[in-house]
């Protein structure tokens, strides 16, 4: 039997940050250095990975690191130094035959005039209605109607988010969006309709990214600080006895731990338990999540998408909801004179992969971003089982039962899928940091 003070499931950013900060704090608190990290893959990084095909670099879709916490800015600098660069966001929206700036609600200029008029009047009517009698919106569509008005809701919020979440906006609450969905005032909406562009709007006006190697260069640099003897690759937990604080590994070993930090998806963690109360099992069954497909494209043409790093596509005629260019952010992510792209699609059975590929090529041709098919040097489909957590009517009741229960068992379920939240890469890093610092809730 192995013994460790802190057992860590998952070598993504949450697990990496947890291990890194435990070791950093062990300089004054040596007992914190007693940890063991379990990772199912052959290298650390989780979804913060970069695939290289024929010289093209592809992350697992867009992984742009947005930093707002001083502690995380210092952490990234300590790990990467000058090998991390700051990039100004260049994102656009393709809607109603026009390329507009992001976010939609603050950049109506360029859309057909009847659409601009509809969106402006809807925003004015919504502002007046909210001032008279604010309502508590119970679903995401009603939230958008109250916040932005009917025009913006119908023209962008509903079609885009239906494609993103793979379900109707009436099925989900608005609790996921917080800082991710900026609310301009009427003056800002009017200014954007007239073409007065504010490129700083939203939480992601700038992002940081490795100068070379893709986003995995960041994860690899963190991993390089970890003692190899405390990391088990190609290993998974097969069962957990919460009462005994014992975990059986795929190697056949049993680990006795004091604390368990898990960043694996919350439903997968609970499936490992040898015994759970019935109401906990019921809460587990209520958790919902999308899965998604993404396509990697290597195109023998420079600056496909012009200088755009990612493009939102709410139009129903296209099956994909976002298309981005790694090489427009960092040129070294594609061979000279070429472009590396990703395309995101909700992972339902329709349309087929072949239909999505045909639609992507047609979209690129329509914008003169693709000529002959021979320019396409890489075109591959990938799948992510856990995509976006669905904030439906059962979400909060389920989490309010599950996470406090796990805490009573000395289990911290952290990160995007561990905590079952809509979160950024920085949030994942912050979870590991806060656990190590003792800032997270403790059992009892």
C-alpha positions in Angstrom: 0.0 0.0 0.0 1.2 3.5 -0.9 0.7 6.4 1.5 0.4 10.1 0.6 -0.9 13.2 2.2 -2.6 14.5 -1.1 -3.6 12.3 -3.9 -4.3 14.3 -7.2 -6.5 12.9 -10.0 -5.7 14.5 -13.4 -2.7 16.2 -14.9 -4.5 19.1 -16.5 -4.0 22.7 -15.4 -5.8 22.1 -12.1 -3.7 19.1 -11.1 -0.5 20.7 -12.4 -1.2 23.9 -10.4 -2.1 21.9 -7.3 1.2 20.0 -7.4 3.3 23.0 -8.3 2.0 25.1 -5.5 2.2 22.4 -2.9 5.9 21.9 -3.8 6.4 25.7 -3.7 4.9 26.0 -0.3 6.8 23.0 1.0 9.8 25.2 1.4 8.3 26.5 4.6 5.8 23.6 5.2 7.7 20.4 4.3 4.7 18.2 4.9 2.9 19.7 1.8 5.5 18.0 -0.5 3.9 14.7 0.2 1.6 14.3 -2.9 1.0 11.8 -5.7 -0.4 12.8 -9.1 -2.3 10.2 -11.2 -2.7 10.8 -15.0 -4.3 8.5 -17.5 -2.4 9.7 -20.6 1.3 9.3 -21.5 2.0 13.0 -20.7 0.7 15.8 -18.5 -1.5 18.6 -19.8 -5.0 17.3 -20.0 -6.9 19.3 -22.6 -4.1 21.9 -22.6 -2.4 19.9 -25.3 -1.0 20.7 -28.8 -1.1 18.2 -31.7 1.5 18.6 -34.5 0.5 17.3 -37.9 2.7 17.9 -41.0 4.2 21.0 -39.3 0.8 22.5 -38.3 0.1 23.0 -34.6 -3.4 22.4 -33.2 -4.6 22.9 -29.7 -7.7 21.2 -28.5 -9.7 24.1 -29.9 -8.9 27.7 -28.9 -6.9 27.8 -25.6 -6.3 31.5 -25.1 -5.1 32.3 -21.5 -6.9 35.3 -20.0 -5.4 36.5 -16.8 -7.0 38.9 -14.3 -5.7 37.7 -10.9 -2.3 39.1 -9.8 -1.3 35.7 -8.3 -1.9 33.9 -11.6 0.0 36.6 -13.6 2.9 36.1 -11.3 2.7 32.3 -11.5 2.6 32.4 -15.3 5.6 34.7 -15.4 7.5 32.6 -12.9 6.9 29.5 -15.1 7.3 31.0 -18.6 9.3 34.2 -18.2 9.6 36.0 -21.5 8.5 32.9 -23.4 4.8 34.0 -23.0 3.5 36.8 -25.1 0.6 39.2 -24.9 -1.8 39.2 -27.8 -4.5 41.7 -28.6 -7.8 40.0 -29.4 -9.0 40.1 -33.0 -12.4 38.4 -33.0 -15.3 38.9 -35.4 -18.9 37.7 -35.9 -20.3 36.5 -39.3 -24.0 37.4 -39.3 -26.5 38.5 -41.9 -23.9 38.6 -44.6 -21.6 40.9 -42.6 -18.4 40.7 -40.6 -18.9 42.7 -37.4 -16.8 43.2 -34.3 -17.2 41.3 -31.0 -19.3 41.4 -28.9 -22.4 41.5 -31.1 -24.5 43.5 -28.7 -22.1 46.4 -28.8 -21.1 46.3 -32.5 -24.2 46.4 -34.7 -22.5 48.6 -37.3 -22.3 46.8 -40.7 -25.4 44.7 -40.3 -28.3 45.4 -42.6 -30.1 48.6 -41.5 -33.4 46.8 -40.7 -31.5 44.5 -38.4 -29.7 47.4 -36.7 -33.0 49.2 -36.2 -34.7 46.1 -34.8 -31.8 45.5 -32.4 -31.6 49.2 -31.3 -35.3 49.5 -30.7 -35.4 46.2 -28.8 -32.5 47.3 -26.5 -34.4 50.6 -25.8 -37.6 48.8 -25.0 -35.8 46.3 -22.8 -34.1 49.1 -20.8 -37.4 50.9 -20.3 -39.1 47.7 -19.2 -36.4 46.8 -16.8 -36.4 50.3 -15.2 -40.1 50.1 -14.7 -40.4 46.5 -13.3 -37.3 44.3 -13.3 -38.1 40.6 -13.5 -36.2 37.5 -12.3 -35.5 35.7 -15.5 -35.7 31.9 -15.0 -34.0 30.8 -18.3 -31.2 32.1 -20.6 -33.6 33.3 -23.3 -35.6 35.4 -20.9 -32.4 36.7 -19.4 -31.2 37.9 -22.8 -34.6 39.4 -23.6 -34.4 41.4 -20.4 -30.8 42.3 -20.7 -30.5 43.1 -24.5 -34.0 43.2 -26.0 -35.7 41.1 -28.6 -33.6 42.0 -31.6 -30.2 41.1 -30.2 -31.7 38.0 -28.6 -33.3 36.7 -31.8 -30.5 37.7 -34.1 -27.5 36.4 -32.1 -28.0 35.2 -28.6 -30.6 32.4 -29.3 -29.1 31.0 -32.6 -25.5 31.1 -31.4 -26.1 29.6 -28.0 -28.5 27.0 -29.4 -25.6 25.7 -31.5 -23.0 26.0 -28.7 -25.0 24.2 -26.0 -26.8 21.8 -28.2 -30.2 22.5 -26.6 -32.8 25.3 -26.5 -31.9 28.4 -24.5 -35.1 27.9 -22.5 -33.6 24.8 -21.0 -30.7 26.5 -19.4 -30.3 29.3 -16.8 -28.1 32.4 -17.2 -26.0 31.6 -14.2 -23.1 30.4 -16.3 -22.4 33.7 -18.0 -21.5 36.2 -15.3 -18.3 37.9 -16.6 -18.5 36.1 -20.0 -21.4 38.0 -21.4 -20.8 41.8 -21.2 -23.8 44.1 -20.9 -23.3 47.5 -22.7 -25.5 50.4 -21.8 -27.7 52.2 -24.4 -25.0 54.7 -25.1 -22.5 52.0 -25.9 -25.0 50.1 -28.1 -25.9 53.3 -30.0 -22.2 54.1 -30.5 -21.5 50.6 -31.8 -24.4 50.9 -34.2 -22.8 54.0 -35.6 -19.4 52.4 -36.0 -17.7 53.7 -32.9 -15.8 50.5 -32.1 -14.6 49.6 -28.6 -12.1 46.8 -29.1 -11.6 46.5 -25.3 -15.1 45.4 -24.6 -15.5 42.1 -22.8 -13.3 40.0 -20.5 -11.0 38.7 -23.3 -9.7 41.9 -25.0 -6.1 40.5 -24.5 -4.7 37.1 -23.9 -1.4 35.5 -23.2 0.1 32.6 -25.2 3.4 30.8 -25.6 5.7 32.3 -28.2 6.2 28.8 -29.7 5.0 25.3 -29.3 1.3 25.9 -28.8 -0.5 26.0 -25.5 1.1 22.7 -24.4 4.4 24.5 -24.1 2.8 26.2 -21.0 1.6 22.9 -19.5 4.9 21.2 -20.2 6.8 24.0 -18.5 4.7 23.6 -15.3 5.2 19.8 -15.5 8.9 20.3 -15.8 9.0 21.6 -12.2 7.4 18.5 -10.8 9.5 15.6 -9.4 8.9 12.6 -11.9 8.8 10.1 -9.0 5.6 11.8 -7.7 3.8 11.5 -11.1 2.1 8.3 -12.3 1.4 8.4 -16.1 -0.8 5.9 -17.9 -2.6 5.2 -14.6 -6.2 5.6 -13.6 -8.2 5.1 -10.4 -10.5 2.1 -10.6 -12.3 2.5 -7.3 -12.4 4.8 -4.2 -13.4 4.0 -0.7 -14.2 7.4 0.7 -14.7 6.1 4.2 -11.3 4.5 4.4 -9.6 7.1 2.2 -8.3 4.5 -0.1 -8.0 4.4 -3.8 -7.2 1.4 -6.0 -5.2 2.1 -9.1 -5.2 0.4 -12.5 -1.7 -0.8 -11.5 -3.2 -2.8 -8.8 -1.7 -0.6 -6.0 -3.8 0.8 -3.2 -3.2 4.4 -2.1 -4.0 5.6 1.4 -4.5 9.4 1.3 -5.5 12.2 3.6 -6.8 14.6 1.0 -8.0 13.9 -2.5 -7.9 16.6 -5.2 -9.8 15.6 -8.3 -10.0 17.4 -11.6 -11.6 14.5 -13.5 -15.2 15.1 -14.5 -17.5 15.0 -11.5 -19.7 12.2 -12.8 -16.6 10.0 -13.4 -15.3 10.6 -9.9 -18.6 9.6 -8.4 -18.8 6.4 -10.5 -15.5 5.3 -8.8 -17.1 5.3 -5.3 -17.6 1.8 -3.8 -20.5 3.2 -1.9 -22.6 6.4 -2.0 -25.9 7.5 -0.4 -28.9 7.1 -2.6 -29.6 10.8 -2.8 -26.0 11.4 -3.9 -26.4 8.9 -6.7 -29.6 10.6 -7.7 -27.9 14.0 -7.8 -25.1 12.5 -9.9 -27.6 11.3 -12.4 -29.0 14.9 -12.8 -25.7 16.3 -14.1 -25.8 17.2 -17.8 -23.0 18.1 -20.2 -22.5 18.6 -23.9 -19.9 16.8 -26.0 -18.3 18.4 -29.0 -16.5 17.8 -32.2 -13.8 19.9 -33.6 -11.9 19.8 -36.9 -8.2 20.7 -37.4 -7.4 22.4 -40.7 -4.0 22.9 -42.2 -4.3 25.2 -45.3 -1.5 26.1 -47.6 -2.4 29.7 -47.7 -1.3 32.6 -45.4 -3.7 34.4 -43.1 -6.9 32.4 -43.7 -9.6 34.4 -41.9 -7.5 37.5 -42.7 -6.1 38.7 -39.3 -9.1 37.2 -37.3 -8.1 34.9 -34.5 -11.6 33.5 -34.0 -14.9 34.0 -35.7 -18.4 33.4 -34.2 -20.9 32.0 -36.6 -24.6 32.2 -35.4 -26.1 31.6 -38.8 -28.3 28.4 -38.9 -27.1 27.5 -42.4 -23.7 26.5 -41.0 -23.4 23.6 -38.6 -20.3 25.0 -36.8 -20.6 27.8 -34.3 -16.9 29.0 -34.2 -13.9 28.9 -36.4 -10.5 30.1 -35.3 -6.9 30.5 -36.5 -4.0 29.5 -34.2 -1.5 31.0 -36.7 -3.2 34.4 -36.8 -2.4 34.7 -33.1 1.1 33.2 -33.3 2.5 32.7 -36.9 4.9 29.9 -35.8 1.9 27.6 -35.3 1.8 26.9 -39.1 4.5 26.4 -41.7 5.6 29.5 -43.5 2.9 30.8 -45.9 0.2 28.5 -44.3 -2.6 28.6 -41.7 -3.7 26.3 -38.9 -7.4 26.5 -38.0 -9.9 24.9 -35.7 -13.7 24.5 -36.2 -16.1 23.8 -33.4 -19.3 21.8 -33.8 -21.8 20.5 -31.2 -21.4 16.7 -31.1 -24.9 15.5 -32.1 -25.4 12.9 -34.8 -26.4 15.4 -37.5 -24.8 16.7 -39.6 -22.2 14.1 -40.4 -18.5 14.7 -40.4 -18.5 14.7 -44.2 -21.3 17.3 -44.3 -19.4 19.5 -41.8 -16.3 19.3 -43.9 -18.2 20.3 -47.0 -19.8 23.2 -45.2 -16.4 24.5 -43.8 -14.8 24.4 -47.3 -17.8 26.2 -48.8 -17.7 28.9 -46.1 -14.0 29.5 -46.6 -14.5 29.7 -50.4 -17.3 32.2 -50.0 -14.9 34.5 -48.2 -12.0 33.9 -50.6 -10.1 32.2 -47.8 -9.8 28.9 -49.8 -9.2 28.3 -53.4 -8.5 24.9 -54.8 -9.1 21.9 -52.5 -5.4 21.0 -52.9 -4.7 23.8 -50.5 -6.2 21.7 -47.7 -3.2 19.7 -46.3 -4.8 18.7 -43.0 -8.5 18.0 -42.3 -9.1 15.9 -39.3 -12.0 15.4 -36.8 -11.5 15.1 -33.0 -14.0 14.5 -30.3 -14.2 15.8 -26.7 -16.6 13.8 -24.5 -17.0 16.5 -21.9 -17.6 19.9 -23.5 -19.9 22.4 -21.8 -21.6 21.9 -18.5 -25.4 22.5 -18.9 -26.9 24.8 -16.3 -30.4 23.4 -16.4 -33.2 23.5 -13.8 -31.5 20.6 -11.8 -28.0 22.0 -11.9 -27.8 23.9 -8.6 -29.7 21.3 -6.5 -27.4 18.6 -7.7 -24.2 20.5 -7.0 -25.4 21.6 -3.6 -25.7 17.9 -2.7 -22.6 16.6 -4.3 -19.8 19.0 -3.6 -20.5 19.5 0.1 -20.8 15.7 0.4 -17.4 15.2 -1.1 -15.9 17.8 1.2 -17.1 15.8 4.2 -15.0 12.9 2.7 -11.9 15.2 2.4 -12.4 15.3 -1.4 -12.0 18.6 -3.3 -13.5 18.3 -6.8 -11.9 21.2 -8.7 -11.4 22.7 -12.2 -13.9 23.1 -15.0 -15.2 19.5 -14.9 -14.4 18.6 -11.4 -16.3 21.6 -10.0 -18.8 21.2 -12.9 -18.7 24.9 -13.9 -18.2 27.1 -17.0 -14.7 28.4 -16.3 -11.5 29.6 -17.9 -7.9 28.2 -17.8 -7.0 30.8 -15.2 -9.9 29.5 -13.0 -8.4 26.0 -13.2 -5.0 27.3 -12.2 -6.5 29.3 -9.4 -8.3 26.3 -8.0 -5.0 24.4 -7.6 -3.3 27.5 -6.0 -6.1 28.1 -3.6 -6.2 24.5 -2.4 -2.4 24.5 -1.8 -2.7 27.8 0.1 -5.5 26.4 2.2 -8.0 29.0 0.9 -10.7 26.5 -0.2 -13.4 25.2 2.2 -12.3 22.4 4.5 -14.3 19.5 5.8 -16.3 20.2 8.9 
